[in-house]
Protein backbone atom coordinates (compact mmCIF):
# COMPACT_ATOMS: atom_id res chain seq x y z
CA UNK A 1 0.00 0.00 0.00
CA UNK A 2 1.32 3.42 -0.92
CA UNK A 3 1.15 5.79 2.06
CA UNK A 4 1.03 8.93 -0.08
CA UNK A 5 -0.58 9.92 -3.35
CA UNK A 6 1.20 11.33 -6.38
CA UNK A 7 0.27 14.80 -5.09
CA UNK A 8 2.11 13.92 -1.83
CA UNK A 9 -0.79 13.67 0.56
CA UNK A 10 -1.48 10.92 3.07
CA UNK A 11 -3.81 8.35 1.51
CA UNK A 12 -7.10 7.37 3.07
CA UNK A 13 -5.84 3.83 3.54
CA UNK A 14 -2.70 5.00 5.34
CA UNK A 15 -4.70 7.43 7.51
CA UNK A 16 -7.04 4.64 8.61
CA UNK A 17 -4.11 2.32 9.33
CA UNK A 18 -2.36 5.00 11.40
CA UNK A 19 -5.50 5.40 13.52
CA UNK A 20 -6.02 1.65 13.90
CA UNK A 21 -2.40 1.00 14.90
CA UNK A 22 -2.47 3.87 17.41
CA UNK A 23 -5.59 2.44 19.05
CA UNK A 24 -4.19 -1.10 19.07
CA UNK A 25 -1.03 0.05 20.87
CA UNK A 26 -3.14 1.89 23.43
CA UNK A 27 -5.19 -1.24 24.08
CA UNK A 28 -2.11 -3.46 24.35
CA UNK A 29 -0.69 -1.09 26.99
CA UNK A 30 -4.01 -0.70 28.82
CA UNK A 31 -4.17 3.05 28.25
CA UNK A 32 -7.32 5.09 28.77
CA UNK A 33 -9.71 5.14 25.76
CA UNK A 34 -8.10 7.02 22.88
CA UNK A 35 -9.25 9.18 20.00
CA UNK A 36 -7.17 9.63 16.83
CA UNK A 37 -7.56 12.24 14.08
CA UNK A 38 -5.50 12.11 10.89
CA UNK A 39 -5.41 15.16 8.61
CA UNK A 40 -4.02 15.57 5.11
CA UNK A 41 -1.46 18.28 4.34
CA UNK A 42 -4.25 20.84 3.79
CA UNK A 43 -5.73 20.22 7.25
CA UNK A 44 -8.73 18.27 5.96
CA UNK A 45 -9.84 15.31 8.08
CA UNK A 46 -8.89 11.99 6.46
CA UNK A 47 -9.72 9.60 9.31
CA UNK A 48 -11.06 9.67 12.84
CA UNK A 49 -11.47 6.81 15.29
CA UNK A 50 -12.63 7.22 18.86
CA UNK A 51 -12.84 4.31 21.25
CA UNK A 52 -15.84 3.58 23.41
CA UNK A 53 -15.51 5.55 26.62
CA UNK A 54 -13.74 8.60 25.22
CA UNK A 55 -14.87 11.96 26.56
CA UNK A 56 -17.15 14.35 24.73
CA UNK A 57 -14.36 16.71 23.62
CA UNK A 58 -11.86 14.09 22.46
CA UNK A 59 -12.55 14.69 18.76
CA UNK A 60 -11.83 18.40 19.17
CA UNK A 61 -8.66 17.71 21.16
CA UNK A 62 -7.31 15.11 18.71
CA UNK A 63 -8.16 17.32 15.75
CA UNK A 64 -6.64 20.36 17.51
CA UNK A 65 -3.37 18.59 18.26
CA UNK A 66 -2.98 17.58 14.61
CA UNK A 67 -4.28 20.89 13.22
CA UNK A 68 -2.04 22.97 15.49
CA UNK A 69 1.08 21.02 14.52
CA UNK A 70 0.19 21.30 10.85
CA UNK A 71 -0.65 24.99 11.06
CA UNK A 72 2.56 25.88 12.87
CA UNK A 73 4.77 23.56 10.83
CA UNK A 74 6.26 21.65 13.75
CA UNK A 75 5.24 18.88 16.10
CA UNK A 76 3.32 19.33 19.33
CA UNK A 77 6.35 19.20 21.61
CA UNK A 78 7.89 22.26 19.94
CA UNK A 79 4.48 23.93 19.81
CA UNK A 80 4.10 23.43 23.59
CA UNK A 81 7.59 24.84 24.25
CA UNK A 82 6.91 27.93 22.17
CA UNK A 83 3.52 28.41 23.78
CA UNK A 84 5.08 28.30 27.25
CA UNK A 85 7.69 30.88 26.23
CA UNK A 86 5.20 33.17 24.49
CA UNK A 87 1.81 33.08 26.17
CA UNK A 88 0.74 36.34 24.51
CA UNK A 89 1.43 34.84 21.08
CA UNK A 90 -0.35 31.63 22.06
CA UNK A 91 -3.40 33.59 23.19
CA UNK A 92 -3.42 35.49 19.91
CA UNK A 93 -3.05 32.25 17.96
CA UNK A 94 -5.95 30.71 19.88
CA UNK A 95 -8.10 33.72 19.04
CA UNK A 96 -7.12 33.63 15.35
CA UNK A 97 -7.75 29.90 15.08
CA UNK A 98 -11.04 29.90 16.93
CA UNK A 99 -9.39 27.90 19.71
CA UNK A 100 -8.65 24.95 17.41
CA UNK A 101 -4.88 24.69 18.00
CA UNK A 102 -3.85 22.42 20.89
CA UNK A 103 -0.13 22.79 21.75
CA UNK A 104 0.73 19.42 23.28
CA UNK A 105 2.59 16.17 22.75
CA UNK A 106 0.40 13.80 20.78
CA UNK A 107 0.15 16.20 17.84
CA UNK A 108 2.65 15.12 15.17
CA UNK A 109 3.48 16.02 11.62
CA UNK A 110 3.63 13.16 9.14
CA UNK A 111 6.62 13.43 6.79
CA UNK A 112 8.03 11.49 3.88
CA UNK A 113 11.60 10.22 4.07
CA UNK A 114 12.51 13.35 2.10
CA UNK A 115 11.02 15.61 4.79
CA UNK A 116 7.86 16.65 2.95
CA UNK A 117 4.82 17.17 5.20
CA UNK A 118 1.97 14.96 3.95
CA UNK A 119 -0.36 15.25 6.94
CA UNK A 120 -0.64 15.29 10.71
CA UNK A 121 -2.04 13.10 13.45
CA UNK A 122 -3.45 13.94 16.85
CA UNK A 123 -4.01 11.38 19.59
CA UNK A 124 -5.70 12.09 22.93
CA UNK A 125 -7.13 10.23 25.87
CA UNK A 126 -4.16 9.21 27.98
CA UNK A 127 -1.10 11.15 29.16
CA UNK A 128 0.26 13.21 26.27
CA UNK A 129 3.51 11.19 26.19
CA UNK A 130 1.49 7.99 25.77
CA UNK A 131 -0.70 9.63 23.13
CA UNK A 132 2.47 10.50 21.25
CA UNK A 133 3.83 6.94 21.43
CA UNK A 134 0.63 5.66 19.84
CA UNK A 135 0.80 8.25 17.05
CA UNK A 136 4.44 7.39 16.33
CA UNK A 137 3.61 3.68 16.09
CA UNK A 138 0.86 4.36 13.55
CA UNK A 139 2.96 6.68 11.41
CA UNK A 140 5.95 4.35 11.36
CA UNK A 141 3.74 1.34 10.53
CA UNK A 142 2.82 2.93 7.18
CA UNK A 143 6.46 3.74 6.39
CA UNK A 144 6.36 7.47 7.06
CA UNK A 145 8.31 9.68 9.47
CA UNK A 146 6.81 10.95 12.75
CA UNK A 147 7.81 14.52 13.60
CA UNK A 148 7.13 15.17 17.29
CA UNK A 149 8.75 18.60 17.33
CA UNK A 150 11.85 17.31 19.11
CA UNK A 151 15.19 17.27 17.30
CA UNK A 152 16.09 13.89 15.83
C-alpha positions, 0 to 999 in steps of 0.5 A, spaced: 500 500 500 502 506 498 502 511 504 502 517 499 498 519 493 502 522 487 500 529 489 504 527 496 498 527 501 497 521 506 492 516 503 485 514 506 488 507 507 494 509 510 490 514 515 485 509 517 491 504 518 495 509 522 489 510 527 487 503 527 495 501 529 495 507 534 488 504 538 491 497 538 497 500 541 493 503 546 489 497 548 495 493 548 498 497 553 491 498 557 491 506 556 485 510 557 480 510 551 483 514 545 481 518 540 485 519 533 484 524 528 489 524 521 489 530 517 491 531 510 497 536 508 491 541 507 488 540 514 482 536 511 480 530 516 482 523 512 480 519 518 477 519 525 477 513 530 474 514 537 474 508 542 468 507 546 468 511 553 472 517 550 470 523 553 465 528 549 471 533 547 476 528 544 474 529 537 476 536 538 482 535 542 485 530 537 483 534 531 486 540 535 493 537 536 494 535 529 491 541 526 495 545 530 502 542 529 500 542 521 498 549 522 505 551 525 509 547 521 512 543 527 510 537 532 506 538 538 512 538 543 515 544 539 508 547 539 508 546 547 515 549 548 513 555 544 507 556 547 510 556 554 515 561 552 510 566 548 503 566 552 501 572 549 502 569 542 499 563 544 493 567 546 493 570 539 493 564 535 488 561 539 483 567 538 485 567 530 484 559 530 477 559 533 481 555 539 482 549 534 490 549 535 492 544 541 499 545 543 501 538 546 505 532 545 500 527 541 500 532 535 505 530 530 506 532 523 507 526 518 513 526 513 516 522 507 523 520 508 525 526 504 522 531 509 515 533 505 509 534 510 503 529 507 499 530 513 498 530 521 495 526 526 493 527 533 491 522 539 488 524 545 485 520 551 491 518 555 497 522 558 500 526 552 507 522 552 502 515 551 498 519 546 504 521 542 507 513 542 501 511 539 501 516 534 508 514 532 507 507 532 501 508 527 505 513 522 511 508 522 507 502 521 505 505 514 512 507 512 512 514 514 516 519 518 513 521 525 515 529 527 514 530 534 517 537 534 523 534 538 530 534 534 532 527 531 
